Amino acid sequence: MNPNEYQKLAMTTLNKDLSKKDILINGVMGLCGESGEVIDLVKKHLHQGHELNKEKIIDELGDVCWYIAEIAYVLGVPFEEVLIKNIEKLKKRFPNGFEVEKSINRE
């Protein structure tokens, strides 16, 4: 499946009764919430003695993707475009791969 196919399939579960503004708000709030669930799993592993639950993290990462796809959808942007633009930005920032110096002194 490619990113745009994912977005199309994921958006079949979008609440179409919401306004564009509410879809955007839902997307941003959902993204923050699901990202928080990922960090909570890592926190429990690092600080509370839990095993790292990779399957649950994968589930939560899927939810993160859903909300990113929703935000892109309401902006009228194909999901793949979000990914492409991110890689272009990273290539520009780190043309030879990650470098601490370039990370510290970003332009």
Summary of the structure (lengths in Angstrom):
residues: 107
radius of gyration: 16.7
end to end distance: 35.0
largest distance: 47.9
contacts: 261
relative contact order: 0.15
helix: 76%
strand: 0%
